[in-house]
Amino acid sequence: MRDEQVLLNDLYYHHVLGPDRVLKVDGYYGSNTFDDVWSFQKETFGYLSVDGITGPHTWQYLCQSDWASGFTGAYYQDAGCAAVVVIIA
């Protein structure tokens, strides 16, 4: 959960794809984290289901968006992003 909050904060600071606020990185999936996930999903223009839940597709897109924005990954548990393959066409 902390990694998810770090990834969302990275995108917020970089003004990319959705998050509305800086999240407290506490590992708690509260309403602010839900709202930021919802906003992130909404900004993918139909690529992701908008439900506020970080399922596998949202997680992959979150990792890809973070990487594409120039962040390289100082995360608590490597954010599960190490296995994500980014294809740039």
PyMOL Python script that loads the backbone (N, CA, C, O; Angstrom):
from pymol import cmd

cmd.read_pdbstr("""\
ATOM      1  N   MET A   1       0.817  -1.192   0.000  1.00  0.00           N
ATOM      2  CA  MET A   1       0.000   0.000   0.000  1.00  0.00           C
ATOM      3  C   MET A   1       0.867   1.264   0.000  1.00  0.00           C
ATOM      4  O   MET A   1       0.541   2.248  -0.664  1.00  0.00           O
ATOM      5  N   ARG A   2       1.956   1.227   0.740  1.00  0.00           N
ATOM      6  CA  ARG A   2       2.821   2.405   0.760  1.00  0.00           C
ATOM      7  C   ARG A   2       3.382   2.702  -0.620  1.00  0.00           C
ATOM      8  O   ARG A   2       3.473   3.858  -1.033  1.00  0.00           O
ATOM      9  N   ASP A   3       3.762   1.626  -1.339  1.00  0.00           N
ATOM     10  CA  ASP A   3       4.297   1.821  -2.678  1.00  0.00           C
ATOM     11  C   ASP A   3       3.277   2.489  -3.589  1.00  0.00           C
ATOM     12  O   ASP A   3       3.621   3.373  -4.373  1.00  0.00           O
ATOM     13  N   GLU A   4       2.045   2.074  -3.487  1.00  0.00           N
ATOM     14  CA  GLU A   4       0.985   2.678  -4.286  1.00  0.00           C
ATOM     15  C   GLU A   4       0.875   4.172  -3.986  1.00  0.00           C
ATOM     16  O   GLU A   4       0.730   4.984  -4.900  1.00  0.00           O
ATOM     17  N   GLN A   5       0.943   4.524  -2.721  1.00  0.00           N
ATOM     18  CA  GLN A   5       0.865   5.927  -2.335  1.00  0.00           C
ATOM     19  C   GLN A   5       2.079   6.707  -2.845  1.00  0.00           C
ATOM     20  O   GLN A   5       1.945   7.860  -3.256  1.00  0.00           O
ATOM     21  N   VAL A   6       3.256   6.087  -2.821  1.00  0.00           N
ATOM     22  CA  VAL A   6       4.459   6.742  -3.353  1.00  0.00           C
ATOM     23  C   VAL A   6       4.307   6.971  -4.857  1.00  0.00           C
ATOM     24  O   VAL A   6       4.610   8.056  -5.354  1.00  0.00           O
ATOM     25  N   LEU A   7       3.840   5.959  -5.578  1.00  0.00           N
ATOM     26  CA  LEU A   7       3.645   6.095  -7.021  1.00  0.00           C
ATOM     27  C   LEU A   7       2.640   7.198  -7.343  1.00  0.00           C
ATOM     28  O   LEU A   7       2.879   8.009  -8.238  1.00  0.00           O
ATOM     29  N   LEU A   8       1.532   7.235  -6.631  1.00  0.00           N
ATOM     30  CA  LEU A   8       0.531   8.280  -6.848  1.00  0.00           C
ATOM     31  C   LEU A   8       1.103   9.654  -6.525  1.00  0.00           C
ATOM     32  O   LEU A   8       0.833  10.617  -7.243  1.00  0.00           O
ATOM     33  N   ASN A   9       1.886   9.760  -5.459  1.00  0.00           N
ATOM     34  CA  ASN A   9       2.510  11.036  -5.117  1.00  0.00           C
ATOM     35  C   ASN A   9       3.496  11.473  -6.191  1.00  0.00           C
ATOM     36  O   ASN A   9       3.557  12.655  -6.530  1.00  0.00           O
ATOM     37  N   ASP A  10       4.271  10.532  -6.732  1.00  0.00           N
ATOM     38  CA  ASP A  10       5.193  10.866  -7.825  1.00  0.00           C
ATOM     39  C   ASP A  10       4.435  11.511  -8.974  1.00  0.00           C
ATOM     40  O   ASP A  10       4.856  12.540  -9.502  1.00  0.00           O
ATOM     41  N   LEU A  11       3.321  10.909  -9.359  1.00  0.00           N
ATOM     42  CA  LEU A  11       2.536  11.444 -10.468  1.00  0.00           C
ATOM     43  C   LEU A  11       1.925  12.797 -10.114  1.00  0.00           C
ATOM     44  O   LEU A  11       1.829  13.678 -10.968  1.00  0.00           O
ATOM     45  N   TYR A  12       1.515  12.961  -8.869  1.00  0.00           N
ATOM     46  CA  TYR A  12       0.971  14.258  -8.438  1.00  0.00           C
ATOM     47  C   TYR A  12       2.045  15.337  -8.556  1.00  0.00           C
ATOM     48  O   TYR A  12       1.793  16.409  -9.106  1.00  0.00           O
ATOM     49  N   TYR A  13       3.233  15.055  -8.043  1.00  0.00           N
ATOM     50  CA  TYR A  13       4.323  16.043  -8.084  1.00  0.00           C
ATOM     51  C   TYR A  13       4.735  16.362  -9.511  1.00  0.00           C
ATOM     52  O   TYR A  13       5.160  17.479  -9.806  1.00  0.00           O
ATOM     53  N   HIS A  14       4.608  15.381 -10.395  1.00  0.00           N
ATOM     54  CA  HIS A  14       4.996  15.570 -11.791  1.00  0.00           C
ATOM     55  C   HIS A  14       3.827  16.096 -12.631  1.00  0.00           C
ATOM     56  O   HIS A  14       3.978  16.331 -13.830  1.00  0.00           O
ATOM     57  N   HIS A  15       2.675  16.277 -12.004  1.00  0.00           N
ATOM     58  CA  HIS A  15       1.461  16.787 -12.666  1.00  0.00           C
ATOM     59  C   HIS A  15       1.047  15.906 -13.834  1.00  0.00           C
ATOM     60  O   HIS A  15       0.739  16.394 -14.921  1.00  0.00           O
ATOM     61  N   VAL A  16       1.046  14.610 -13.593  1.00  0.00           N
ATOM     62  CA  VAL A  16       0.700  13.647 -14.635  1.00  0.00           C
ATOM     63  C   VAL A  16      -0.466  12.784 -14.158  1.00  0.00           C
ATOM     64  O   VAL A  16      -0.490  12.346 -13.008  1.00  0.00           O
ATOM     65  N   LEU A  17      -1.407  12.547 -15.023  1.00  0.00           N
ATOM     66  CA  LEU A  17      -2.439  11.532 -14.837  1.00  0.00           C
ATOM     67  C   LEU A  17      -3.113  11.470 -13.480  1.00  0.00           C
ATOM     68  O   LEU A  17      -3.004  10.461 -12.784  1.00  0.00           O
ATOM     69  N   GLY A  18      -3.787  12.497 -13.102  1.00  0.00           N
ATOM     70  CA  GLY A  18      -4.840  12.336 -12.148  1.00  0.00           C
ATOM     71  C   GLY A  18      -4.773  12.631 -10.692  1.00  0.00           C
ATOM     72  O   GLY A  18      -5.655  13.343 -10.211  1.00  0.00           O
ATOM     73  N   PRO A  19      -3.801  12.151  -9.918  1.00  0.00           N
ATOM     74  CA  PRO A  19      -3.948  12.313  -8.470  1.00  0.00           C
ATOM     75  C   PRO A  19      -4.239  13.756  -8.073  1.00  0.00           C
ATOM     76  O   PRO A  19      -3.668  14.694  -8.630  1.00  0.00           O
ATOM     77  N   ASP A  20      -5.135  13.918  -7.103  1.00  0.00           N
ATOM     78  CA  ASP A  20      -5.623  15.239  -6.710  1.00  0.00           C
ATOM     79  C   ASP A  20      -4.906  15.841  -5.503  1.00  0.00           C
ATOM     80  O   ASP A  20      -5.079  17.022  -5.204  1.00  0.00           O
ATOM     81  N   ARG A  21      -4.112  15.042  -4.819  1.00  0.00           N
ATOM     82  CA  ARG A  21      -3.486  15.541  -3.591  1.00  0.00           C
ATOM     83  C   ARG A  21      -2.261  14.701  -3.273  1.00  0.00           C
ATOM     84  O   ARG A  21      -2.084  13.605  -3.805  1.00  0.00           O
ATOM     85  N   VAL A  22      -1.417  15.235  -2.397  1.00  0.00           N
ATOM     86  CA  VAL A  22      -0.302  14.455  -1.870  1.00  0.00           C
ATOM     87  C   VAL A  22      -0.860  13.563  -0.767  1.00  0.00           C
ATOM     88  O   VAL A  22      -1.550  14.027   0.141  1.00  0.00           O
ATOM     89  N   LEU A  23      -0.551  12.292  -0.866  1.00  0.00           N
ATOM     90  CA  LEU A  23      -1.033  11.328   0.123  1.00  0.00           C
ATOM     91  C   LEU A  23      -0.016  11.142   1.238  1.00  0.00           C
ATOM     92  O   LEU A  23       1.192  11.169   1.006  1.00  0.00           O
ATOM     93  N   LYS A  24      -0.511  10.959   2.425  1.00  0.00           N
ATOM     94  CA  LYS A  24       0.342  10.529   3.524  1.00  0.00           C
ATOM     95  C   LYS A  24       0.707   9.073   3.257  1.00  0.00           C
ATOM     96  O   LYS A  24      -0.176   8.235   3.074  1.00  0.00           O
ATOM     97  N   VAL A  25       1.998   8.769   3.233  1.00  0.00           N
ATOM     98  CA  VAL A  25       2.453   7.412   2.942  1.00  0.00           C
ATOM     99  C   VAL A  25       2.433   6.631   4.250  1.00  0.00           C
ATOM    100  O   VAL A  25       3.411   6.582   4.996  1.00  0.00           O
ATOM    101  N   ASP A  26       1.269   6.019   4.494  1.00  0.00           N
ATOM    102  CA  ASP A  26       1.070   5.324   5.770  1.00  0.00           C
ATOM    103  C   ASP A  26       0.579   3.884   5.591  1.00  0.00           C
ATOM    104  O   ASP A  26       0.399   3.161   6.571  1.00  0.00           O
ATOM    105  N   GLY A  27       0.364   3.474   4.347  1.00  0.00           N
ATOM    106  CA  GLY A  27      -0.096   2.114   4.108  1.00  0.00           C
ATOM    107  C   GLY A  27      -1.577   1.907   4.354  1.00  0.00           C
ATOM    108  O   GLY A  27      -2.056   0.775   4.296  1.00  0.00           O
ATOM    109  N   TYR A  28      -2.308   2.970   4.625  1.00  0.00           N
ATOM    110  CA  TYR A  28      -3.735   2.880   4.908  1.00  0.00           C
ATOM    111  C   TYR A  28      -4.516   3.273   3.653  1.00  0.00           C
ATOM    112  O   TYR A  28      -4.317   4.364   3.119  1.00  0.00           O
ATOM    113  N   TYR A  29      -5.398   2.397   3.180  1.00  0.00           N
ATOM    114  CA  TYR A  29      -6.195   2.667   1.982  1.00  0.00           C
ATOM    115  C   TYR A  29      -7.471   3.387   2.399  1.00  0.00           C
ATOM    116  O   TYR A  29      -8.552   2.801   2.454  1.00  0.00           O
ATOM    117  N   GLY A  30      -7.314   4.651   2.687  1.00  0.00           N
ATOM    118  CA  GLY A  30      -8.450   5.455   3.114  1.00  0.00           C
ATOM    119  C   GLY A  30      -9.092   6.186   1.945  1.00  0.00           C
ATOM    120  O   GLY A  30      -8.803   5.899   0.783  1.00  0.00           O
ATOM    121  N   SER A  31      -9.949   7.115   2.260  1.00  0.00           N
ATOM    122  CA  SER A  31     -10.714   7.811   1.225  1.00  0.00           C
ATOM    123  C   SER A  31      -9.826   8.647   0.305  1.00  0.00           C
ATOM    124  O   SER A  31     -10.122   8.761  -0.884  1.00  0.00           O
ATOM    125  N   ASN A  32      -8.745   9.233   0.824  1.00  0.00           N
ATOM    126  CA  ASN A  32      -7.869  10.024  -0.031  1.00  0.00           C
ATOM    127  C   ASN A  32      -7.147   9.147  -1.052  1.00  0.00           C
ATOM    128  O   ASN A  32      -7.021   9.524  -2.217  1.00  0.00           O
ATOM    129  N   THR A  33      -6.673   7.978  -0.619  1.00  0.00           N
ATOM    130  CA  THR A  33      -6.023   7.054  -1.548  1.00  0.00           C
ATOM    131  C   THR A  33      -7.036   6.568  -2.579  1.00  0.00           C
ATOM    132  O   THR A  33      -6.739   6.532  -3.773  1.00  0.00           O
ATOM    133  N   PHE A  34      -8.216   6.201  -2.131  1.00  0.00           N
ATOM    134  CA  PHE A  34      -9.281   5.777  -3.043  1.00  0.00           C
ATOM    135  C   PHE A  34      -9.551   6.864  -4.080  1.00  0.00           C
ATOM    136  O   PHE A  34      -9.632   6.574  -5.274  1.00  0.00           O
ATOM    137  N   ASP A  35      -9.690   8.110  -3.634  1.00  0.00           N
ATOM    138  CA  ASP A  35      -9.986   9.216  -4.547  1.00  0.00           C
ATOM    139  C   ASP A  35      -8.861   9.433  -5.560  1.00  0.00           C
ATOM    140  O   ASP A  35      -9.127   9.710  -6.730  1.00  0.00           O
ATOM    141  N   ASP A  36      -7.610   9.309  -5.121  1.00  0.00           N
ATOM    142  CA  ASP A  36      -6.491   9.484  -6.049  1.00  0.00           C
ATOM    143  C   ASP A  36      -6.430   8.345  -7.063  1.00  0.00           C
ATOM    144  O   ASP A  36      -6.126   8.577  -8.233  1.00  0.00           O
ATOM    145  N   VAL A  37      -6.713   7.127  -6.632  1.00  0.00           N
ATOM    146  CA  VAL A  37      -6.757   6.000  -7.573  1.00  0.00           C
ATOM    147  C   VAL A  37      -7.884   6.232  -8.577  1.00  0.00           C
ATOM    148  O   VAL A  37      -7.700   6.037  -9.779  1.00  0.00           O
ATOM    149  N   TRP A  38      -9.027   6.641  -8.091  1.00  0.00           N
ATOM    150  CA  TRP A  38     -10.183   6.930  -8.952  1.00  0.00           C
ATOM    151  C   TRP A  38      -9.805   7.991  -9.996  1.00  0.00           C
ATOM    152  O   TRP A  38     -10.078   7.817 -11.183  1.00  0.00           O
ATOM    153  N   SER A  39      -9.184   9.074  -9.556  1.00  0.00           N
ATOM    154  CA  SER A  39      -8.791  10.153 -10.466  1.00  0.00           C
ATOM    155  C   SER A  39      -7.767   9.661 -11.486  1.00  0.00           C
ATOM    156  O   SER A  39      -7.848  10.003 -12.666  1.00  0.00           O
ATOM    157  N   PHE A  40      -6.811   8.864 -11.032  1.00  0.00           N
ATOM    158  CA  PHE A  40      -5.810   8.302 -11.934  1.00  0.00           C
ATOM    159  C   PHE A  40      -6.473   7.432 -12.996  1.00  0.00           C
ATOM    160  O   PHE A  40      -6.168   7.553 -14.182  1.00  0.00           O
ATOM    161  N   GLN A  41      -7.370   6.565 -12.575  1.00  0.00           N
ATOM    162  CA  GLN A  41      -8.066   5.684 -13.520  1.00  0.00           C
ATOM    163  C   GLN A  41      -8.884   6.492 -14.532  1.00  0.00           C
ATOM    164  O   GLN A  41      -8.916   6.171 -15.720  1.00  0.00           O
ATOM    165  N   LYS A  42      -9.536   7.532 -14.047  1.00  0.00           N
ATOM    166  CA  LYS A  42     -10.371   8.362 -14.907  1.00  0.00           C
ATOM    167  C   LYS A  42      -9.539   9.040 -16.000  1.00  0.00           C
ATOM    168  O   LYS A  42     -10.007   9.211 -17.125  1.00  0.00           O
ATOM    169  N   GLU A  43      -8.314   9.421 -15.665  1.00  0.00           N
ATOM    170  CA  GLU A  43      -7.448  10.122 -16.606  1.00  0.00           C
ATOM    171  C   GLU A  43      -6.832   9.213 -17.663  1.00  0.00           C
ATOM    172  O   GLU A  43      -6.136   9.701 -18.554  1.00  0.00           O
ATOM    173  N   THR A  44      -7.069   7.907 -17.589  1.00  0.00           N
ATOM    174  CA  THR A  44      -6.501   6.996 -18.586  1.00  0.00           C
ATOM    175  C   THR A  44      -7.408   6.847 -19.803  1.00  0.00           C
ATOM    176  O   THR A  44      -7.114   6.064 -20.706  1.00  0.00           O
ATOM    177  N   PHE A  45      -8.492   7.584 -19.828  1.00  0.00           N
ATOM    178  CA  PHE A  45      -9.376   7.669 -20.988  1.00  0.00           C
ATOM    179  C   PHE A  45      -9.822   6.303 -21.502  1.00  0.00           C
ATOM    180  O   PHE A  45      -9.681   5.988 -22.684  1.00  0.00           O
ATOM    181  N   GLY A  46     -10.364   5.501 -20.586  1.00  0.00           N
ATOM    182  CA  GLY A  46     -10.946   4.233 -20.962  1.00  0.00           C
ATOM    183  C   GLY A  46     -10.005   3.043 -20.916  1.00  0.00           C
ATOM    184  O   GLY A  46     -10.449   1.905 -21.074  1.00  0.00           O
ATOM    185  N   TYR A  47      -8.727   3.274 -20.706  1.00  0.00           N
ATOM    186  CA  TYR A  47      -7.797   2.153 -20.624  1.00  0.00           C
ATOM    187  C   TYR A  47      -8.066   1.319 -19.374  1.00  0.00           C
ATOM    188  O   TYR A  47      -7.921   0.097 -19.395  1.00  0.00           O
ATOM    189  N   LEU A  48      -8.456   1.982 -18.286  1.00  0.00           N
ATOM    190  CA  LEU A  48      -8.710   1.298 -17.017  1.00  0.00           C
ATOM    191  C   LEU A  48     -10.168   1.456 -16.607  1.00  0.00           C
ATOM    192  O   LEU A  48     -10.807   2.462 -16.915  1.00  0.00           O
ATOM    193  N   SER A  49     -10.681   0.454 -15.914  1.00  0.00           N
ATOM    194  CA  SER A  49     -11.989   0.590 -15.278  1.00  0.00           C
ATOM    195  C   SER A  49     -11.857   1.594 -14.145  1.00  0.00           C
ATOM    196  O   SER A  49     -10.872   1.585 -13.406  1.00  0.00           O
ATOM    197  N   VAL A  50     -12.846   2.452 -14.014  1.00  0.00           N
ATOM    198  CA  VAL A  50     -12.820   3.479 -12.965  1.00  0.00           C
ATOM    199  C   VAL A  50     -13.639   2.969 -11.789  1.00  0.00           C
ATOM    200  O   VAL A  50     -14.867   3.055 -11.778  1.00  0.00           O
ATOM    201  N   ASP A  51     -12.920   2.429 -10.788  1.00  0.00           N
ATOM    202  CA  ASP A  51     -13.595   1.888  -9.614  1.00  0.00           C
ATOM    203  C   ASP A  51     -12.878   2.226  -8.307  1.00  0.00           C
ATOM    204  O   ASP A  51     -13.358   1.867  -7.232  1.00  0.00           O
ATOM    205  N   GLY A  52     -11.734   2.911  -8.385  1.00  0.00           N
ATOM    206  CA  GLY A  52     -11.000   3.283  -7.180  1.00  0.00           C
ATOM    207  C   GLY A  52     -10.206   2.150  -6.550  1.00  0.00           C
ATOM    208  O   GLY A  52      -9.629   2.313  -5.475  1.00  0.00           O
ATOM    209  N   ILE A  53     -10.176   1.002  -7.217  1.00  0.00           N
ATOM    210  CA  ILE A  53      -9.468  -0.163  -6.694  1.00  0.00           C
ATOM    211  C   ILE A  53      -8.229  -0.411  -7.537  1.00  0.00           C
ATOM    212  O   ILE A  53      -8.285  -0.370  -8.766  1.00  0.00           O
ATOM    213  N   THR A  54      -7.118  -0.668  -6.876  1.00  0.00           N
ATOM    214  CA  THR A  54      -5.877  -0.906  -7.594  1.00  0.00           C
ATOM    215  C   THR A  54      -5.711  -2.394  -7.871  1.00  0.00           C
ATOM    216  O   THR A  54      -5.026  -3.116  -7.146  1.00  0.00           O
ATOM    217  N   GLY A  55      -6.362  -2.822  -8.941  1.00  0.00           N
ATOM    218  CA  GLY A  55      -6.212  -4.196  -9.398  1.00  0.00           C
ATOM    219  C   GLY A  55      -4.972  -4.323 -10.274  1.00  0.00           C
ATOM    220  O   GLY A  55      -4.208  -3.366 -10.400  1.00  0.00           O
ATOM    221  N   PRO A  56      -4.760  -5.485 -10.879  1.00  0.00           N
ATOM    222  CA  PRO A  56      -3.548  -5.720 -11.663  1.00  0.00           C
ATOM    223  C   PRO A  56      -3.349  -4.749 -12.825  1.00  0.00           C
ATOM    224  O   PRO A  56      -2.226  -4.308 -13.068  1.00  0.00           O
ATOM    225  N   HIS A  57      -4.419  -4.410 -13.545  1.00  0.00           N
ATOM    226  CA  HIS A  57      -4.271  -3.489 -14.679  1.00  0.00           C
ATOM    227  C   HIS A  57      -3.930  -2.079 -14.202  1.00  0.00           C
ATOM    228  O   HIS A  57      -3.076  -1.410 -14.785  1.00  0.00           O
ATOM    229  N   THR A  58      -4.594  -1.634 -13.149  1.00  0.00           N
ATOM    230  CA  THR A  58      -4.286  -0.309 -12.608  1.00  0.00           C
ATOM    231  C   THR A  58      -2.854  -0.283 -12.095  1.00  0.00           C
ATOM    232  O   THR A  58      -2.126   0.682 -12.327  1.00  0.00           O
ATOM    233  N   TRP A  59      -2.451  -1.333 -11.401  1.00  0.00           N
ATOM    234  CA  TRP A  59      -1.090  -1.401 -10.856  1.00  0.00           C
ATOM    235  C   TRP A  59      -0.062  -1.313 -11.985  1.00  0.00           C
ATOM    236  O   TRP A  59       0.911  -0.567 -11.877  1.00  0.00           O
ATOM    237  N   GLN A  60      -0.269  -2.068 -13.064  1.00  0.00           N
ATOM    238  CA  GLN A  60       0.660  -2.053 -14.191  1.00  0.00           C
ATOM    239  C   GLN A  60       0.716  -0.668 -14.824  1.00  0.00           C
ATOM    240  O   GLN A  60       1.800  -0.161 -15.113  1.00  0.00           O
ATOM    241  N   TYR A  61      -0.433  -0.059 -15.040  1.00  0.00           N
ATOM    242  CA  TYR A  61      -0.467   1.261 -15.668  1.00  0.00           C
ATOM    243  C   TYR A  61       0.141   2.316 -14.749  1.00  0.00           C
ATOM    244  O   TYR A  61       0.789   3.251 -15.219  1.00  0.00           O
ATOM    245  N   LEU A  62      -0.063   2.172 -13.466  1.00  0.00           N
ATOM    246  CA  LEU A  62       0.530   3.086 -12.493  1.00  0.00           C
ATOM    247  C   LEU A  62       2.058   2.995 -12.553  1.00  0.00           C
ATOM    248  O   LEU A  62       2.745   4.016 -12.563  1.00  0.00           O
ATOM    249  N   CYS A  63       2.580   1.781 -12.591  1.00  0.00           N
ATOM    250  CA  CYS A  63       4.033   1.590 -12.705  1.00  0.00           C
ATOM    251  C   CYS A  63       4.563   2.164 -14.009  1.00  0.00           C
ATOM    252  O   CYS A  63       5.588   2.846 -14.018  1.00  0.00           O
ATOM    253  N   GLN A  64       3.870   1.891 -15.113  1.00  0.00           N
ATOM    254  CA  GLN A  64       4.310   2.395 -16.413  1.00  0.00           C
ATOM    255  C   GLN A  64       4.286   3.919 -16.455  1.00  0.00           C
ATOM    256  O   GLN A  64       5.210   4.542 -16.977  1.00  0.00           O
ATOM    257  N   SER A  65       3.239   4.514 -15.911  1.00  0.00           N
ATOM    258  CA  SER A  65       3.122   5.974 -15.906  1.00  0.00           C
ATOM    259  C   SER A  65       4.203   6.603 -15.058  1.00  0.00           C
ATOM    260  O   SER A  65       4.764   7.635 -15.425  1.00  0.00           O
ATOM    261  N   ASP A  66       4.499   5.992 -13.931  1.00  0.00           N
ATOM    262  CA  ASP A  66       5.546   6.490 -13.049  1.00  0.00           C
ATOM    263  C   ASP A  66       6.896   6.428 -13.757  1.00  0.00           C
ATOM    264  O   ASP A  66       7.658   7.394 -13.734  1.00  0.00           O
ATOM    265  N   TRP A  67       7.186   5.302 -14.379  1.00  0.00           N
ATOM    266  CA  TRP A  67       8.447   5.127 -15.093  1.00  0.00           C
ATOM    267  C   TRP A  67       8.558   6.116 -16.252  1.00  0.00           C
ATOM    268  O   TRP A  67       9.606   6.734 -16.444  1.00  0.00           O
ATOM    269  N   ALA A  68       7.484   6.267 -17.023  1.00  0.00           N
ATOM    270  CA  ALA A  68       7.483   7.172 -18.171  1.00  0.00           C
ATOM    271  C   ALA A  68       7.652   8.626 -17.753  1.00  0.00           C
ATOM    272  O   ALA A  68       8.083   9.460 -18.549  1.00  0.00           O
ATOM    273  N   SER A  69       7.312   8.928 -16.503  1.00  0.00           N
ATOM    274  CA  SER A  69       7.447  10.290 -15.987  1.00  0.00           C
ATOM    275  C   SER A  69       8.840  10.552 -15.412  1.00  0.00           C
ATOM    276  O   SER A  69       9.120  11.641 -14.911  1.00  0.00           O
ATOM    277  N   GLY A  70       9.705   9.543 -15.489  1.00  0.00           N
ATOM    278  CA  GLY A  70      11.087   9.746 -15.079  1.00  0.00           C
ATOM    279  C   GLY A  70      11.452   9.247 -13.702  1.00  0.00           C
ATOM    280  O   GLY A  70      12.589   9.430 -13.266  1.00  0.00           O
ATOM    281  N   PHE A  71      10.523   8.620 -13.003  1.00  0.00           N
ATOM    282  CA  PHE A  71      10.831   8.084 -11.685  1.00  0.00           C
ATOM    283  C   PHE A  71      11.385   6.679 -11.829  1.00  0.00           C
ATOM    284  O   PHE A  71      10.890   5.884 -12.628  1.00  0.00           O
ATOM    285  N   THR A  72      12.411   6.378 -11.054  1.00  0.00           N
ATOM    286  CA  THR A  72      13.098   5.100 -11.232  1.00  0.00           C
ATOM    287  C   THR A  72      12.864   4.112 -10.112  1.00  0.00           C
ATOM    288  O   THR A  72      13.269   2.957 -10.239  1.00  0.00           O
ATOM    289  N   GLY A  73      12.233   4.503  -9.026  1.00  0.00           N
ATOM    290  CA  GLY A  73      11.785   3.508  -8.081  1.00  0.00           C
ATOM    291  C   GLY A  73      12.493   3.378  -6.762  1.00  0.00           C
ATOM    292  O   GLY A  73      13.142   2.360  -6.518  1.00  0.00           O
ATOM    293  N   ALA A  74      12.397   4.356  -5.908  1.00  0.00           N
ATOM    294  CA  ALA A  74      12.828   4.208  -4.519  1.00  0.00           C
ATOM    295  C   ALA A  74      11.584   3.906  -3.705  1.00  0.00           C
ATOM    296  O   ALA A  74      11.018   4.786  -3.056  1.00  0.00           O
ATOM    297  N   TYR A  75      11.164   2.643  -3.751  1.00  0.00           N
ATOM    298  CA  TYR A  75       9.912   2.251  -3.141  1.00  0.00           C
ATOM    299  C   TYR A  75      10.167   1.307  -1.974  1.00  0.00           C
ATOM    300  O   TYR A  75      11.259   0.759  -1.821  1.00  0.00           O
ATOM    301  N   TYR A  76       9.157   1.134  -1.174  1.00  0.00           N
ATOM    302  CA  TYR A  76       9.282   0.274   0.006  1.00  0.00           C
ATOM    303  C   TYR A  76       9.505  -1.183  -0.376  1.00  0.00           C
ATOM    304  O   TYR A  76      10.412  -1.824   0.155  1.00  0.00           O
ATOM    305  N   GLN A  77       8.702  -1.714  -1.280  1.00  0.00           N
ATOM    306  CA  GLN A  77       8.782  -3.127  -1.667  1.00  0.00           C
ATOM    307  C   GLN A  77       9.042  -3.254  -3.164  1.00  0.00           C
ATOM    308  O   GLN A  77       8.590  -4.213  -3.790  1.00  0.00           O
ATOM    309  N   ASP A  78       9.761  -2.301  -3.739  1.00  0.00           N
ATOM    310  CA  ASP A  78      10.020  -2.233  -5.177  1.00  0.00           C
ATOM    311  C   ASP A  78       8.731  -2.053  -5.957  1.00  0.00           C
ATOM    312  O   ASP A  78       8.723  -2.177  -7.182  1.00  0.00           O
ATOM    313  N   ALA A  79       7.659  -1.766  -5.271  1.00  0.00           N
ATOM    314  CA  ALA A  79       6.362  -1.420  -5.853  1.00  0.00           C
ATOM    315  C   ALA A  79       5.795  -2.450  -6.802  1.00  0.00           C
ATOM    316  O   ALA A  79       4.800  -2.192  -7.478  1.00  0.00           O
ATOM    317  N   GLY A  80       6.413  -3.610  -6.862  1.00  0.00           N
ATOM    318  CA  GLY A  80       5.928  -4.599  -7.810  1.00  0.00           C
ATOM    319  C   GLY A  80       6.140  -4.182  -9.250  1.00  0.00           C
ATOM    320  O   GLY A  80       5.614  -4.813 -10.167  1.00  0.00           O
ATOM    321  N   CYS A  81       6.905  -3.125  -9.457  1.00  0.00           N
ATOM    322  CA  CYS A  81       7.100  -2.587 -10.799  1.00  0.00           C
ATOM    323  C   CYS A  81       8.254  -3.257 -11.529  1.00  0.00           C
ATOM    324  O   CYS A  81       8.378  -3.094 -12.743  1.00  0.00           O
ATOM    325  N   ALA A  82       9.081  -3.985 -10.848  1.00  0.00           N
ATOM    326  CA  ALA A  82      10.246  -4.592 -11.484  1.00  0.00           C
ATOM    327  C   ALA A  82       9.851  -5.545 -12.597  1.00  0.00           C
ATOM    328  O   ALA A  82      10.598  -5.715 -13.560  1.00  0.00           O
ATOM    329  N   ALA A  83       8.686  -6.169 -12.480  1.00  0.00           N
ATOM    330  CA  ALA A  83       8.253  -7.137 -13.479  1.00  0.00           C
ATOM    331  C   ALA A  83       7.462  -6.507 -14.610  1.00  0.00           C
ATOM    332  O   ALA A  83       7.041  -7.204 -15.533  1.00  0.00           O
ATOM    333  N   VAL A  84       7.255  -5.198 -14.552  1.00  0.00           N
ATOM    334  CA  VAL A  84       6.466  -4.529 -15.572  1.00  0.00           C
ATOM    335  C   VAL A  84       7.347  -4.222 -16.774  1.00  0.00           C
ATOM    336  O   VAL A  84       8.409  -3.615 -16.637  1.00  0.00           O
ATOM    337  N   VAL A  85       6.911  -4.634 -17.925  1.00  0.00           N
ATOM    338  CA  VAL A  85       7.631  -4.353 -19.153  1.00  0.00           C
ATOM    339  C   VAL A  85       6.989  -3.145 -19.790  1.00  0.00           C
ATOM    340  O   VAL A  85       5.779  -3.124 -20.011  1.00  0.00           O
ATOM    341  N   VAL A  86       7.792  -2.132 -20.089  1.00  0.00           N
ATOM    342  CA  VAL A  86       7.282  -0.920 -20.692  1.00  0.00           C
ATOM    343  C   VAL A  86       7.635  -0.948 -22.167  1.00  0.00           C
ATOM    344  O   VAL A  86       8.803  -1.083 -22.533  1.00  0.00           O
ATOM    345  N   ILE A  87       6.630  -0.820 -23.005  1.00  0.00           N
ATOM    346  CA  ILE A  87       6.846  -0.810 -24.437  1.00  0.00           C
ATOM    347  C   ILE A  87       6.557   0.592 -24.945  1.00  0.00           C
ATOM    348  O   ILE A  87       5.449   1.104 -24.783  1.00  0.00           O
ATOM    349  N   ILE A  88       7.544   1.201 -25.551  1.00  0.00           N
ATOM    350  CA  ILE A  88       7.383   2.535 -26.101  1.00  0.00           C
ATOM    351  C   ILE A  88       7.389   2.408 -27.615  1.00  0.00           C
ATOM    352  O   ILE A  88       8.368   1.962 -28.213  1.00  0.00           O
ATOM    353  N   ALA A  89       6.287   2.804 -28.218  1.00  0.00           N
ATOM    354  CA  ALA A  89       6.179   2.673 -29.674  1.00  0.00           C
ATOM    355  C   ALA A  89       6.513   3.989 -30.337  1.00  0.00           C
ATOM    356  O   ALA A  89       6.481   4.088 -31.564  1.00  0.00           O
TER     357      ALA A  89
END
""", "prot")
cmd.dss("prot")
cmd.show_as("cartoon", "prot")
cmd.util.cbc("prot")
cmd.orient("prot")
